Amino acid sequence: MGYKFLHSSDLHLGRAFGGFPEDIRGRLREARHSVIRRLAEAARAGGAQLVLLAGDTFDAETPSPETLRHALRAMASEADLRWVLMPGNHDSLAASELWRRIQNDAPGNLTVLTTADPVELAPEVWLLPAPCTQRRPGRDLTQSMSAPTPEGALRIGLGHGAIMDFTSDEGSPGIIPPDRARLSGLDYLGLGDWHGRMSVGAETWYSGTPEADSFKHETAAGALLVSLTAAGAPAKVEVAETGQFGWQRLSLDLLPGEDVASVLAGQLPPEPQRRDRLLRLEASGRLTLAERAGFEASLAAIAPDFGWFEQDLTRLGTDVHAGDLDLIDRGGALRHAANALHAQAADPALAAADRDLAALALSRLYALVQEIEA
């Protein structure tokens, strides 16, 4: 007896990405919708005919009618696959109207889990779901996974929630016990809620979101291809990458005299990948005024290559050498402005943010003058 399926969660269809410009915001929304097709492709490539969605398929309890319709039609179009949809904390059962609409409009290849009743997926294969009753249930819903099934059957749990408190650096205990699979005799426990892929044990996994949505997680977005051979036997879990966009946080610690352009080029993704990459660059250390101006010019040149680009230079200090200000001007208004900015950047009486702003302005002034004279 063997059984294979794809485990995914946290699609968050309908997410607005309101903090981004409209052009990339639209592309991010579309990528979340098209991930249904990419999940289907991953399932077929791995030889699975079932896709388990462990909650938060929708970003809110009131997705737009268009978002809901497009999702159901996308699943319906992958007619050779069976989809299993379970409520999470963002689209919990408290949204009774949402789940009424889903059940009414569900295509024939979609199973909707609105109760904790065991579901027979195939002969001798049972799914034990724990759908979220509300955004914060306040209790361990996975206790229902201890429900009996026929002797020797494969037992697959599907839940949504925290084994630890993911909002805390200390990782304080969450609601779901980390040994739930052992307590309930599960051959595999598929979880949703944490957007990064994570193994809690050999048989307990968070799949993570199939399309990245933040800089928080370093693992590539994907789903999990799970193979079960027999009750009590170890699960075989493989990663199927499904993400379109990469979210990269790049930290550079720079020193005067370095070939800054080479350091930067060595850390950047290849040019063909940049359109589908969101890059947040943070620089620290120190550079000379000329080096900083050149570094900022390099950043300005590459920024349009990316789907979205943000730089943070507040921790990058500037060494102003004798003669640097002469390259701006030896007198007059420009030299007066350069002197004032230099003094402000080094003034310990000013707030750090004000000193950083003065250093940045001095660097921009230097670069502007060099550009005009070139």
ZITA-V964382 format. One record per residue. N is the residue number from 1. OMEGA is omega in whole degrees, -180 to 180 (NA if undefined). NEAR is the number of other C-alpha atoms within 12 Angstrom. Layout:
n=N omega=OMEGA near=NEAR
n=N omega=OMEGA near=NEAR
This chain:
n=1 omega=176 near=17
n=2 omega=-179 near=23
n=3 omega=-177 near=33
n=4 omega=179 near=33
n=5 omega=176 near=43
n=6 omega=180 near=45
n=7 omega=178 near=51
n=8 omega=179 near=55
n=9 omega=169 near=52
n=10 omega=174 near=48
n=11 omega=179 near=52
n=12 omega=177 near=45
n=13 omega=-179 near=42
n=14 omega=178 near=35
n=15 omega=-170 near=33
n=16 omega=-176 near=25
n=17 omega=-173 near=23
n=18 omega=-179 near=14
n=19 omega=-177 near=15
n=20 omega=176 near=21
n=21 omega=-172 near=16
n=22 omega=-175 near=15
n=23 omega=179 near=17
n=24 omega=178 near=25
n=25 omega=179 near=23
n=26 omega=180 near=20
n=27 omega=178 near=25
n=28 omega=178 near=39
n=29 omega=-179 near=30
n=30 omega=179 near=27
n=31 omega=179 near=30
n=32 omega=178 near=40
n=33 omega=-175 near=35
n=34 omega=179 near=29
n=35 omega=176 near=36
n=36 omega=177 near=42
n=37 omega=-178 near=31
n=38 omega=174 near=31
n=39 omega=178 near=46
n=40 omega=179 near=39
n=41 omega=179 near=28
n=42 omega=179 near=34
n=43 omega=-180 near=37
n=44 omega=-179 near=24
n=45 omega=-180 near=20
n=46 omega=179 near=27
n=47 omega=179 near=22
n=48 omega=178 near=29
n=49 omega=-177 near=31
n=50 omega=174 near=38
n=51 omega=178 near=43
n=52 omega=179 near=49
n=53 omega=-171 near=48
n=54 omega=172 near=53
n=55 omega=-179 near=50
n=56 omega=171 near=42
n=57 omega=179 near=47
n=58 omega=-175 near=42
n=59 omega=-176 near=33
n=60 omega=179 near=30
n=61 omega=179 near=36
n=62 omega=177 near=28
n=63 omega=179 near=28
n=64 omega=177 near=19
n=65 omega=180 near=19
n=66 omega=180 near=15
n=67 omega=180 near=30
n=68 omega=-178 near=32
n=69 omega=-179 near=24
n=70 omega=179 near=27
n=71 omega=-179 near=35
n=72 omega=178 near=35
n=73 omega=178 near=25
n=74 omega=178 near=29
n=75 omega=180 near=36
n=76 omega=-178 near=24
n=77 omega=175 near=20
n=78 omega=-166 near=28
n=79 omega=180 near=21
n=80 omega=-179 near=20
n=81 omega=173 near=31
n=82 omega=179 near=31
n=83 omega=177 near=40
n=84 omega=-171 near=39
n=85 omega=-178 near=45
n=86 omega=177 near=47
n=87 omega=173 near=49
n=88 omega=-179 near=45
n=89 omega=178 near=37
n=90 omega=-180 near=38
n=91 omega=-172 near=41
n=92 omega=179 near=36
n=93 omega=175 near=33
n=94 omega=175 near=24
n=95 omega=-173 near=25
n=96 omega=-180 near=19
n=97 omega=178 near=17
n=98 omega=-175 near=30
n=99 omega=172 near=32
n=100 omega=180 near=19
n=101 omega=179 near=21
n=102 omega=-179 near=36
n=103 omega=-180 near=23
n=104 omega=-173 near=17
n=105 omega=-175 near=23
n=106 omega=175 near=28
n=107 omega=-176 near=27
n=108 omega=-179 near=22
n=109 omega=180 near=25
n=110 omega=173 near=31
n=111 omega=-177 near=33
n=112 omega=-177 near=35
n=113 omega=178 near=35
n=114 omega=175 near=32
n=115 omega=179 near=27
n=116 omega=-180 near=27
n=117 omega=176 near=24
n=118 omega=-179 near=27
n=119 omega=178 near=30
n=120 omega=-179 near=20
n=121 omega=-179 near=27
n=122 omega=176 near=20
n=123 omega=178 near=18
n=124 omega=176 near=23
n=125 omega=-176 near=31
n=126 omega=176 near=34
n=127 omega=179 near=43
n=128 omega=-174 near=44
n=129 omega=174 near=47
n=130 omega=-179 near=45
n=131 omega=-180 near=46
n=132 omega=-179 near=42
n=133 omega=178 near=34
n=134 omega=-173 near=27
n=135 omega=178 near=25
n=136 omega=-176 near=22
n=137 omega=179 near=24
n=138 omega=178 near=16
n=139 omega=-178 near=21
n=140 omega=180 near=25
n=141 omega=-176 near=32
n=142 omega=174 near=40
n=143 omega=-180 near=29
n=144 omega=-178 near=29
n=145 omega=176 near=37
n=146 omega=179 near=26
n=147 omega=-178 near=24
n=148 omega=173 near=21
n=149 omega=-179 near=25
n=150 omega=-179 near=16
n=151 omega=176 near=15
n=152 omega=-179 near=20
n=153 omega=171 near=29
n=154 omega=-177 near=38
n=155 omega=-178 near=43
n=156 omega=176 near=50
n=157 omega=178 near=47
n=158 omega=-176 near=53
n=159 omega=-179 near=53
n=160 omega=179 near=49
n=161 omega=-171 near=45
n=162 omega=165 near=37
n=163 omega=170 near=35
n=164 omega=179 near=22
n=165 omega=-175 near=19
n=166 omega=179 near=20
n=167 omega=-176 near=15
n=168 omega=178 near=11
n=169 omega=-179 near=9
n=170 omega=-180 near=10
n=171 omega=-180 near=12
n=172 omega=-174 near=15
n=173 omega=177 near=18
n=174 omega=-176 near=24
n=175 omega=-175 near=24
n=176 omega=178 near=34
n=177 omega=-178 near=27
n=178 omega=178 near=28
n=179 omega=-180 near=22
n=180 omega=-179 near=35
n=181 omega=179 near=36
n=182 omega=-178 near=23
n=183 omega=-175 near=19
n=184 omega=177 near=27
n=185 omega=-178 near=31
n=186 omega=174 near=41
n=187 omega=175 near=41
n=188 omega=175 near=50
n=189 omega=178 near=50
n=190 omega=-175 near=52
n=191 omega=171 near=52
n=192 omega=176 near=49
n=193 omega=178 near=43
n=194 omega=-172 near=41
n=195 omega=174 near=38
n=196 omega=179 near=32
n=197 omega=-177 near=37
n=198 omega=175 near=33
n=199 omega=176 near=24
n=200 omega=179 near=24
n=201 omega=-177 near=23
n=202 omega=-176 near=25
n=203 omega=-178 near=36
n=204 omega=-175 near=37
n=205 omega=160 near=46
n=206 omega=-179 near=44
n=207 omega=-172 near=47
n=208 omega=180 near=44
n=209 omega=179 near=48
n=210 omega=177 near=49
n=211 omega=-173 near=45
n=212 omega=-178 near=41
n=213 omega=178 near=38
n=214 omega=177 near=28
n=215 omega=-170 near=23
n=216 omega=-172 near=22
n=217 omega=-177 near=22
n=218 omega=179 near=20
n=219 omega=178 near=27
n=220 omega=-180 near=31
n=221 omega=-179 near=40
n=222 omega=177 near=41
n=223 omega=-176 near=49
n=224 omega=175 near=48
n=225 omega=-173 near=38
n=226 omega=177 near=39
n=227 omega=177 near=32
n=228 omega=-177 near=32
n=229 omega=-179 near=24
n=230 omega=179 near=24
n=231 omega=179 near=27
n=232 omega=179 near=23
n=233 omega=-179 near=22
n=234 omega=176 near=22
n=235 omega=173 near=32
n=236 omega=-175 near=24
n=237 omega=179 near=32
n=238 omega=180 near=26
n=239 omega=173 near=32
n=240 omega=-179 near=35
n=241 omega=-175 near=33
n=242 omega=-173 near=36
n=243 omega=173 near=33
n=244 omega=-176 near=34
n=245 omega=172 near=37
n=246 omega=177 near=35
n=247 omega=-173 near=34
n=248 omega=172 near=33
n=249 omega=-176 near=26
n=250 omega=179 near=27
n=251 omega=179 near=22
n=252 omega=175 near=30
n=253 omega=-168 near=22
n=254 omega=179 near=28
n=255 omega=177 near=22
n=256 omega=179 near=23
n=257 omega=177 near=18
n=258 omega=171 near=19
n=259 omega=-172 near=17
n=260 omega=-180 near=30
n=261 omega=180 near=24
n=262 omega=178 near=16
n=263 omega=180 near=20
n=264 omega=-177 near=26
n=265 omega=-179 near=19
n=266 omega=-179 near=13
n=267 omega=-176 near=19
n=268 omega=175 near=30
n=269 omega=178 near=23
n=270 omega=-176 near=15
n=271 omega=-179 near=17
n=272 omega=-178 near=12
n=273 omega=-167 near=19
n=274 omega=-179 near=24
n=275 omega=179 near=26
n=276 omega=180 near=28
n=277 omega=171 near=35
n=278 omega=-173 near=35
n=279 omega=173 near=33
n=280 omega=-176 near=27
n=281 omega=178 near=31
n=282 omega=-179 near=23
n=283 omega=176 near=30
n=284 omega=-178 near=23
n=285 omega=-179 near=23
n=286 omega=173 near=27
n=287 omega=171 near=33
n=288 omega=-179 near=30
n=289 omega=180 near=37
n=290 omega=-180 near=33
n=291 omega=180 near=31
n=292 omega=178 near=40
n=293 omega=178 near=34
n=294 omega=179 near=26
n=295 omega=180 near=37
n=296 omega=177 near=32
n=297 omega=178 near=23
n=298 omega=179 near=23
n=299 omega=179 near=29
n=300 omega=-178 near=18
n=301 omega=-177 near=15
n=302 omega=-174 near=27
n=303 omega=-178 near=24
n=304 omega=179 near=20
n=305 omega=-171 near=23
n=306 omega=174 near=31
n=307 omega=175 near=32
n=308 omega=-176 near=31
n=309 omega=177 near=30
n=310 omega=178 near=26
n=311 omega=177 near=27
n=312 omega=-179 near=22
n=313 omega=-174 near=32
n=314 omega=180 near=24
n=315 omega=178 near=25
n=316 omega=180 near=36
n=317 omega=-179 near=31
n=318 omega=174 near=37
n=319 omega=179 near=28
n=320 omega=-178 near=31
n=321 omega=175 near=16
n=322 omega=-180 near=12
n=323 omega=179 near=17
n=324 omega=-179 near=29
n=325 omega=176 near=32
n=326 omega=179 near=21
n=327 omega=172 near=27
n=328 omega=175 near=32
n=329 omega=180 near=22
n=330 omega=179 near=16
n=331 omega=177 near=14
n=332 omega=-172 near=12
n=333 omega=-178 near=13
n=334 omega=180 near=21
n=335 omega=177 near=23
n=336 omega=179 near=19
n=337 omega=180 near=24
n=338 omega=179 near=34
n=339 omega=-179 near=29
n=340 omega=180 near=21
n=341 omega=178 near=29
n=342 omega=179 near=32
n=343 omega=180 near=22
n=344 omega=-178 near=25
n=345 omega=-178 near=31
n=346 omega=-175 near=25
n=347 omega=-179 near=18
n=348 omega=179 near=13
n=349 omega=-180 near=12
n=350 omega=175 near=15
n=351 omega=-178 near=14
n=352 omega=-180 near=19
n=353 omega=180 near=19
n=354 omega=177 near=21
n=355 omega=179 near=27
n=356 omega=-179 near=29
n=357 omega=178 near=26
n=358 omega=179 near=29
n=359 omega=179 near=38
n=360 omega=179 near=33
n=361 omega=178 near=29
n=362 omega=178 near=40
n=363 omega=179 near=40
n=364 omega=179 near=28
n=365 omega=178 near=34
n=366 omega=-178 near=37
n=367 omega=-180 near=29
n=368 omega=179 near=22
n=369 omega=179 near=23
n=370 omega=179 near=22
n=371 omega=-180 near=16
n=372 omega=-176 near=11
n=373 omega=-177 near=11
n=374 omega=NA near=7
